[in-house]
Amino acid sequence: MLHEQGLLPPTIGRQLLEGLLTLEDATGDPVPARESIGHGAHSGEAHLIEMYGETVGGWLHTGRSSHDLSAVTTRYVLRDRLLTVGRSLVKLVETYASRAEAALSVPMPTYTGLQHAQVGTVGYQLCSQAFPLTRDLPRLIACWDRLNQSPAGAAAGTTTDFDIDRERVASLLGFDAVCENAEDVDKSIDQILEVACTVATCAATIGNAADTLFLWVSDEFGLADLPHELCGTSSIMPQKKNPHSIQTVQRETNAVLGTAVQQLIAVKNLSGGVQYDPATLRRFTETLDTLRAVVDKMIFDTDRARALVTAEWALATDLAALLTRQCEIPWRSAHQIVAILVREYEATDQSLTDVTATDLEAIAEAYLGDRPTVSTAAVETLRDPAEALDRRASITGSPAPTQVADQVVTRRDRAATYREQLTERRVALDHAHATRRAAIRAVIDA
């Protein structure tokens, strides 16, 4: 841009571009090369001065400041890493959808307060973990769009009296637009915080999922197992099969959350200090890929899942609904009657499979003062988890297999939409890179 605007002697412009291009081409990856040079954000200038002397390299800093230089490099790297995070998120959603589809009709308890609640399915539970991810994706894309504005030319908050073309720089670097207020560039911190908080929200999502999966593979729950390559053992207890992959996800998501909190606290530093390390996004991408491997390879014990539904009281709510629906007993009364039945049955080590219509009638009579008639066939049907799921088939969002099948379709559709949006942005950056290289080559070869 400086060359095109006539702000550099022509030969100087060509030398600067050639020197930077040589550095990039010699290594394939300019980041480690610049790190080896030192001088932080001014490594390019340091390289050029070492290569040509200050009479040439000293022109590079014309019209810019450390302030906007750092802002450009931060956004330039973070936007690339965000797209990589988004790609891994899409793959994770697709993996959840595939595993959920394969387990639409496998009943298992749902849990509240770590106690058996009602009946769901393995597919339903997996799909529930995919839903927040498909909300994280549009948040990430919106964050990317706000981040992809060029600070270049803002200098230290008042631009410059050199006749620069900020729009040209934005175009060359693949930014969608220019940050309009230079002081806003220099003083605002919200966009870096937005990156931190957007990624932290996603980390909370998958950290929560990892906690659930961690319980499922425990000996006490026994709902799932992991292949050996995703586990480790103990140095002292030979029987141990520790789910190290899940523990890695838990640990790394904690780190992401801690980083976000750290940046929010740094807001109060008068001297600044809000800086989001792009390495955090690289590690988080690896964490997403680890969780995807867990979901993809997890082996579900379908017999155990089904047994937990029938051996415990996950269908107790349906039993109370039966009294309301068939005997016209008010819901609260039906709730109390079933609660009494559960306590009495547990006292004699009986479970849902032992419930009889006669016992239900007797407890209802003692509570209401009037004996209802309960269908034996209805009670026996109620013991079947598949019947319980089918009774919810017409209700949007329920764990009925037909409903979950629809949810799987919508997750795949959303994933495909966001994959396309992420790809569009990646293609735009690649195009800008190619255009920039061609423009540089045209100057050098002129």
N, C-alpha and C positions, 0 to 999 in steps of 0.2 A: 504493500500500500504506500509506504514511504517513497519507494521508487516511482510508482505510478503518479504520485502527487508531485513529483519533482522536488522532494524534500531531501534527497540524497544525490550526490554526484553520481551519474550513471554507472561509472566503473565501480564505485563503492557499493552500490545496490547489488550489482552482479556478484561481487566478491562475498558480501554478507550472505546472500542466498546460497551461493555455491558452498561456502564453508559450513553452513547449517545442514545443507542437504548431504554433504559428504559425511558429516557426523551421523546422520540418521541412516544413511545407506551402509555405512561401514559396520554397523552393529545389528541392523535389523530391528532393534528395539532401542529407541533413543533414551528411554528412562534410565536404565542402569548406566549407560554411557554418561549421561548428565550427572548422575549421582557420583560417579567416579571422579568427575571434574571438580566437584565441590561447588562452593559459592551459592548454594541453595537455588532460589529462583533465577539468579543471574548467571547460571552455569553456561548458558549459551553465549552471553557476552564475554565471559571469562575465556571460553574456548576460542572465540574469534580474536580476542586481543592476543592470546597466546599464539594463534595461528598467523595473524597478519600484523599485529601491533595495534596500538591504540589509535593510530591515524586512520585505520579502517574499522576495527572492532568497536571503537569508541562511538561510532555513529548509531549503533543498534538501539540505544536507549532513547533516541529522539522521540519526544512527545509522550513518553509513558513514565509510570512510576512503579515502585515495588508494590504499591497498593493494587493497582488494576492488573499488574502482571500476575500477582498471586491469586487474585480473584478469577482471572481467566484460566490459569492452570488448574485451580481447584474445581471449577465447573467443568472444564474439559475432561478431567479424569473421572469425576463423580458421575457425569452423565453416561459415560461409557460403562462404568461399573453397575449403574442402575439398570441399564438394559440387560446386562448379564444376569443380574438378580431376577429381573422379570422373566427372562427365558427359563431359568430354573424353576421359578414359581409356576409357570405354565405347565412344565413337565410334571411337576408334583401334582397339580390338579388333575391332569390326565391320568396319572397313575392311580390316584384315589378313585377316579371314575371307573377305571377298569376293574379294580379290586372290588368296588361296591357292586358293580354289575354282576360279578361272579358270586356274590353272596346276598342277593336280594331277599331270599326267602329263609335264610338261616336265622332262627330266633335266638335272641339273647336278651338278658335284662338290660334295661337302662338303669342309671344310678343317679341318685341325688343324696348328697351327704355321705357318699360311699356306701349307701344302703340300697338294696334292690328297690326299684321304683315301679316301673311298668314294663311291658314287653316291647322290644324293638327288634331290629335285625342287625347282623354284622354289617350288611350293606348300608343300612340306615345310619349307623354310627360312623362309618367311614365317610359317607357322603356329608354328614354334618361337619366333619373336619375340613372338607373341601370348600364349603360355602364361604367361610370368612376369607379364605385365600383368594376367592374370586371377587371379594370386596377389596382386598389388599392390592390387587393388580391395578384397578383403575386409580386408586390413590397414588400408587407408584408412578403411573403414566402421567397423571396430572402434575405430580411433583416434578417429574422430568421436564414437562413442558414449561413450567415456571422457571426451572433452573436453566433451561437452554436459551438464555438471553445473554448477550455479549457485554461484559463490563469493559472491554478493551477501549482505551481512549478516555476513560473517566479520570485517569491519572490519580492524583491524590485528593480528588473530590471536586475539582473545578475545571476539568479537562485540560486543554493546553492552548497556547496561542499559535502553535503550528497548525497549518491548514490540513488537518488529517481528515480521512474519510472513514468514520467509524462503521458505517454500513458495509463498506467494502471488506473491512476486517471481519465483521460478523459473518458475512457470506463465505469468505475464505475458510473460516474456522467451523462452518456448519452450524452456527447459531441461527435461531429463527428470527431474532430481532435484536435491537440494541437496548440496553438499559437506559431509560430516558433521562434520569436525573443522576448526575455524577456524584453528588453528595450522598444519595441513596446507596449507590454502589459502595462507597467508602465506609458508610456508617451502619448500614443495615446488616442484620445477621439472620433474619427470619428464614431465608431460603436454605441456609446450611442447617438451621434447626429443623426445618421441614424435612430435609433428607434424613436427619437423625431420628426424628419422631416417626416418619413414615416407615422406615426400616424397623424401628423398635416396635411399632404396632404389629408388623408382620412377624417379628421375632416372638412377640407375646402369643400370637396365633399358633405358631408351630411349637413353641415351648409348651403351651397348654395341651396340644395334641400329643407331644412326646410324653408328658406326664401320664396321660390316659393310656398310651401304649405301654408305658413302663409298668403300670398296674396290671394290664392284661397279661403280660408275660411273667408276672410273679407266680410263685408256687401257689399262693393263696387263691388268686383269681384263676389261674390256669386256663385262660381263654385262648392263648396264642403262644407260639414259640418262634424263635429266630434261628436261622441256619448258623452253623458254627463260625462262618467267616464274619458274621456281624456281632460276634460275642467274644468274650475273653474269659479267663479263668482266674483262680486265686493262687497266690504263691504258697499258700498253706493248706487250703481246703480243696482237695482234688475233685470233689463232686460239683464245684461251682461252675455255672455257666452264666456269667454276668453279661447283661445286655449293654456292652460298652458303646455300641453305636447310638442307642437311645440316650445314654448318659452324656455322650458327646454333644448331642443336640441340646439337651438341657443346659449343659455348661456353657455352650457357645451362645445360646439365646440370652442367658443371663448377662454375658459380656456385652452383647449389643444393647440390652436395656440399660446397663450401667453406663455405657458410653453416652447414650442419649441424656441420661440424668446429669452426667458430668458436663455436657455442653450447655444444658439449661442453667446449671449453677454458674458456669463461666460467663453468662450474660452479665452478671453483676460486677465483673472485673472492669474497672474504668480503662485499663490499658488494653482491653480486648482479650482474646484467648479462645474464642469460639472457632475451633478448627476440627473438622471431621476427617479422620484418617481414612483414605480410600481403601487401605488394607482391611478395614472393618467390613467393607462390602465384599471383598474377595473371600474372607473367611465365612461370611454369612452365606455366600453362594455355595461354598463347600458344605455348610450345615444343611442347606436345603437339599442338596444332592444326597447327603447322608440319610435324611429323613425319607427321601424318595426310595432309597434302597431298602430301608426298613419296611415301608408300606408295601413295596413290591414283593419282598421276599418273606414277609410274615406268614406263618402257617397257623391257620385257625383251627382250634379243636371244636368242631361243630357239635359233637356229641356232648361235650362239656357245656357249651353255650346253651344247648337245648335243655339239658338236665337242670341247669340253674334256674331256668324259667319255671319249670314244672315242680321242682323239688322245694322251691321257696314260695314267695308270695307276690311275684311280679304281676300276677293276674288278679290280685285282690280288688283292685279298682274296678275291673270288669265284673267281678262278683257283686259289688255294691250297685253297679249300673244295672245289673240283671234285676235286682230287687226294685229299683226305681222304674225300670221299663216295663216289667211284667206284672209287678204287684202294686204299682202306683204308690210306693212308699217314698216320702220326701227324701231327697238326696242326703241331707244331713243325718237323717235317721238311718238310712241304709248304710251310710258310712260308719256310724256307731255300731250297728249290728255286726257288720263284717269285722270291725276292730275287736269286738268281744269274741267273735268266733276264732280269729287269729290267735288271741291270747290263750283261749282254752285249748286249741289244737296244739299250740307250741308247748303247753304244759304237759301234754301227753305224747310229745314227739311225733305229732302228725303234721301233715302238710296239705297243700292244695289238692293233691291227688286223692286225699282221703275224704274230702268234703262231701257230705250227703245233703240231699234236699231236706231230709227229716231234721237234721241238726240245725240247718239254717232256719227252718220254720220254727223250731223250738226256741232258739235264741231270739228270733224276731218277736215271737209271742211274749217272751219274758220282758222284752224291752218296750213293746208297743201295747201289750195287754190284749192283743188280738192276733190270732194265728193266720198268717197269709198262706197261700198255696203256691209252692215253688215247684216248677217242673224238673223232675229228675233228669229228663233228656237235656234240658237246657243247662243244668249244672255239669253234666258229663261233657257236653259240647264246649262249655266254657274252659275246660281243662286243656283244650287243644290250642297251643299258641297260634297256629295257622288261622284258626277261626277268629281269634282275637284280632289278628292283623287284618283279616278280610273285612271285619266290621268297621274298620277305619278307611276302607278303600275309597270312599267318596269324599274324604276330607283332605283338602289340600295341605300338603306338608306332613302328612302322617307317615308312620313307618310301614304302611301297607306296601307290598312288593310293587304293585302297579304305580303307586305314588313315587317310590324311590327310583323306579325305572325312568320316570319322567324327570326326576331330579338329576339323574346321571346324564340324561340328554342335555339338559340346560347347562350343566357344568361343562360338558364337552363343547357346547356351542360358545359359551362364554370364553373358555380357554382358547378356542380357535380365533375368536374376535380379538382377544388381547394379544395373541401371538402375531396376528396380522398387524396390529397397531405398533407393536414393538419392532417388527420387521421393517415396517415403513420408516421408522426413525433410524434404525440401523442402516438401511439402504441410503437414506439421506446423508448420514454422516460419511459413509463410504464414498458417496458421490462427491461430497464437499472435499474430501481428502484427495480424490483423484483429480478434481478440478484445480485444487491448490497446487498439486504437484505439477500439473501441466502448465499452470501460470508461472510457477517458479522456473521450470525448464525453459519456457519461452523467453524469460528475462535473461537467463544465463547464456542461452544460445544466440541471443540477438547480436 
